Amino acid sequence: MGEWHRGVLVGFDLETTGTEPGESRIVTAAVVDVHDGEVRGRRTWLADPGIPIPEQASAIHGISSERAAAQGRPAREVADEVAAELAEWWLAGAVVVAYNASFDLTLLSAELARYGLPSLADRLGGARTGPVVDPLTIDRAVDRYRRGKRTLEAACAVYGVPLDHAHDAGADALAAVRVARALAERHPRVAELDPAELHDRQGVWYARWARDFEAYLRRQGTPDAVIDPAWPLRALAPAPAAAPSPA
């Protein structure tokens, strides 16, 4: 049986200005490293996204435009540091865990492009990412017909994982790791895959879900619905460069 869930898992989460990864900006970020279930380190960031944070987003994660502007660091610096942290872990052989990874990693990639920073692939010698575990994608595949929501909070309830501060990036990153470990414990066919195999399998599972969801939306009256099947990075339109920071 595989042991990926007993090794080094690095939880990653972003809280953002919105729900469209190509347009939204980072507000907070967290990277939490967990070794065989024990938290060994945690880094968090608060960014000034450079645009107003919509009230509906602030209501979710609790960060106002005023606080981000007063206390947040420049978004360019935050995006660069988060990407560098993830790349360092991947290069060290760790697995990155992100719930709904295609959102967080695509948004981070869009921010890197926006500020003219090296992409994840640039930092990894050409690979788009290192191994990723997305508990959402796995849960959809192994428990395909379960009714109800598939939010992180709902997954925590299903798999018996505590989550006391939902939408705090650090709490969500750690919860994602714990859900991933619980999934592996409950489903041996997931645990037995090595990280590269599991990464590839998730790409297949996500593409199947995307096709099914697209078909559902079209049946429900949205005939032009399109769900990008790419995982863990969605396709992005070229982003306009951000204005340079004042000297």
C-alpha positions in Angstrom: 0.0 0.0 0.0 1.2 3.5 -0.8 2.3 5.9 1.9 1.9 9.3 0.3 -0.6 10.5 2.9 1.9 9.7 5.6 4.7 11.8 4.2 5.2 15.5 3.8 1.9 17.2 2.7 1.9 20.9 2.1 -1.5 22.5 2.4 -2.2 25.6 0.2 -5.1 28.0 0.2 -6.0 31.4 -1.0 -8.7 33.8 0.0 -9.5 36.2 -2.8 -11.5 39.1 -4.2 -13.8 36.9 -6.2 -14.6 33.6 -7.8 -13.1 34.0 -11.3 -9.5 32.9 -11.2 -8.4 34.9 -14.2 -9.7 38.1 -12.8 -9.7 37.8 -9.0 -6.8 38.8 -6.8 -5.1 37.3 -3.8 -6.1 38.7 -0.4 -4.7 36.1 2.0 -2.6 33.0 1.4 -1.3 30.2 3.5 1.1 27.3 3.2 1.1 24.7 6.0 3.5 21.8 6.0 2.4 18.6 7.7 4.6 15.7 8.4 2.8 12.4 9.0 -0.1 14.3 10.4 1.8 16.8 12.5 2.0 20.5 11.7 5.7 21.5 11.4 5.4 24.9 9.9 3.1 27.6 8.6 3.4 30.7 6.5 0.7 33.2 5.9 0.4 36.4 3.8 -2.0 39.4 3.7 -1.9 41.2 0.4 -3.1 44.6 -0.8 -4.8 43.3 -4.0 -4.7 46.7 -5.6 -8.4 46.7 -6.3 -11.4 47.1 -4.0 -12.5 43.9 -2.2 -16.2 43.4 -2.9 -18.3 43.4 0.2 -19.5 39.8 -0.5 -15.9 38.6 -0.5 -15.1 40.5 2.7 -18.2 38.9 4.3 -16.7 35.5 3.6 -13.1 35.9 4.6 -13.3 38.9 6.9 -10.7 41.1 5.2 -11.9 44.6 4.2 -10.4 46.8 1.5 -9.3 49.2 4.2 -7.5 46.6 6.2 -5.8 45.1 3.1 -4.6 48.5 2.0 -3.4 49.5 5.5 -1.8 46.1 6.5 -1.3 44.1 3.4 1.9 43.8 1.5 2.1 44.6 -2.3 0.3 41.8 -4.2 3.3 41.4 -6.5 5.6 40.5 -3.5 3.0 38.1 -2.1 2.4 36.2 -5.3 6.1 35.9 -5.9 6.8 34.6 -2.3 3.8 32.1 -2.4 5.0 30.7 -5.8 8.6 30.4 -4.5 7.4 28.6 -1.4 5.3 26.1 -3.4 8.2 25.5 -5.8 10.6 24.9 -3.0 8.4 22.3 -1.5 7.8 20.6 -4.8 11.5 20.5 -5.6 12.1 19.0 -2.2 9.7 16.1 -3.1 6.6 17.2 -1.2 3.0 16.9 -2.3 0.9 20.1 -2.3 -2.7 19.7 -1.1 -5.3 22.2 -2.2 -9.1 21.9 -2.0 -10.4 22.9 -5.5 -6.8 23.1 -6.6 -7.7 24.3 -10.1 -9.0 27.5 -8.6 -6.1 28.4 -6.3 -3.3 27.4 -8.6 -4.9 29.0 -11.7 -5.4 32.2 -9.7 -1.9 32.2 -8.5 -0.6 31.6 -12.0 -2.7 34.5 -13.3 -1.2 36.8 -10.6 2.3 35.8 -11.6 1.5 36.6 -15.2 -0.2 39.9 -14.3 3.0 41.1 -12.6 5.5 39.6 -15.1 6.9 37.2 -12.5 8.3 33.7 -13.3 5.6 31.1 -13.7 5.4 27.9 -11.7 6.8 26.1 -14.7 9.8 28.6 -14.8 10.5 27.8 -11.2 10.2 24.0 -11.7 12.4 23.6 -14.7 9.5 23.3 -17.2 6.9 21.2 -15.2 3.6 23.0 -14.9 3.4 21.9 -11.2 4.7 19.2 -8.9 2.4 16.6 -7.6 -1.0 17.9 -6.4 -3.7 16.3 -4.3 -7.1 17.9 -4.5 -9.5 16.4 -2.0 -12.5 17.8 -3.9 -11.6 16.1 -7.1 -10.8 12.8 -5.3 -14.0 13.0 -3.2 -16.1 13.5 -6.4 -14.5 10.4 -7.9 -14.7 8.0 -5.0 -18.1 9.0 -3.7 -19.6 10.1 -7.0 -23.3 9.9 -6.1 -23.3 11.4 -2.6 -25.9 14.1 -2.3 -25.3 17.5 -0.8 -22.7 20.1 -1.0 -19.0 19.5 -1.8 -17.6 22.5 0.0 -14.6 22.1 2.3 -16.9 22.5 5.3 -19.1 19.7 4.0 -16.1 17.4 3.3 -14.8 18.0 6.8 -18.2 16.9 8.2 -18.2 13.8 6.0 -14.6 12.8 6.9 -14.7 13.8 10.5 -12.2 16.7 10.2 -12.4 19.7 12.5 -12.7 23.1 10.9 -13.1 25.9 13.4 -12.3 28.9 11.3 -13.6 28.3 7.8 -12.3 30.8 5.1 -9.2 31.6 7.2 -6.5 30.5 4.7 -4.4 28.8 7.3 -7.3 26.9 8.7 -8.5 25.8 5.3 -5.1 24.7 4.1 -4.7 22.5 7.2 -8.2 21.1 6.8 -7.5 20.2 3.2 -4.5 18.1 4.3 -6.6 16.4 7.0 -9.4 15.6 4.5 -6.8 14.2 2.0 -5.4 12.0 4.7 -8.9 10.8 5.7 -9.8 10.1 2.1 -6.6 7.9 1.8 -7.4 6.1 5.0 -11.0 5.4 3.9 -10.2 4.5 0.3 -7.2 2.2 0.0 -7.3 2.4 -3.8 -6.4 6.1 -3.4 -3.8 5.5 -0.8 -2.0 2.9 -2.9 -1.2 5.2 -5.8 2.1 7.0 -5.7 1.9 10.8 -6.0 2.6 11.0 -9.7 0.0 8.3 -10.5 -2.5 10.0 -8.2 -1.8 13.3 -9.9 -2.5 11.9 -13.3 -5.6 10.0 -12.2 -7.1 13.2 -10.7 -6.7 14.9 -14.1 -8.8 12.1 -15.6 -11.4 12.3 -12.8 -11.6 16.1 -13.1 -12.1 16.0 -16.9 -14.9 13.4 -16.4 -16.6 15.6 -13.8 -16.2 18.7 -16.1 -17.9 16.9 -19.0 -20.7 15.7 -16.8 -21.3 19.1 -15.2 -21.2 20.9 -18.5 -23.8 18.5 -19.9 -26.0 19.0 -16.8 -25.8 22.8 -17.2 -26.8 22.5 -20.9 -29.7 20.3 -20.0 -30.8 22.9 -17.4 -31.1 25.7 -20.0 -27.6 27.0 -20.5 -26.8 25.7 -23.9 -23.5 27.5 -24.3 -22.1 26.4 -20.9 -18.4 25.4 -21.0 -16.5 23.9 -18.1 -12.7 23.8 -18.6 -11.6 20.2 -18.2 -8.0 21.1 -17.4 -6.6 20.3 -14.0 -4.8 21.5 -11.9 -4.3 24.6 -14.0 -7.1 26.0 -16.2 -6.4 27.9 -19.4 -6.0 31.6 -19.0 -6.5 34.5 -21.4 -3.4 36.7 -21.5 -3.6 39.1 -18.6 -2.8 42.8 -19.0 0.4 43.7 -17.2 0.0 45.5 -13.9 1.1 49.1 -13.6 4.7 49.4 -12.3 5.0 50.3 -8.6 6.3 53.8 -7.9 10.0 54.0 -7.3 
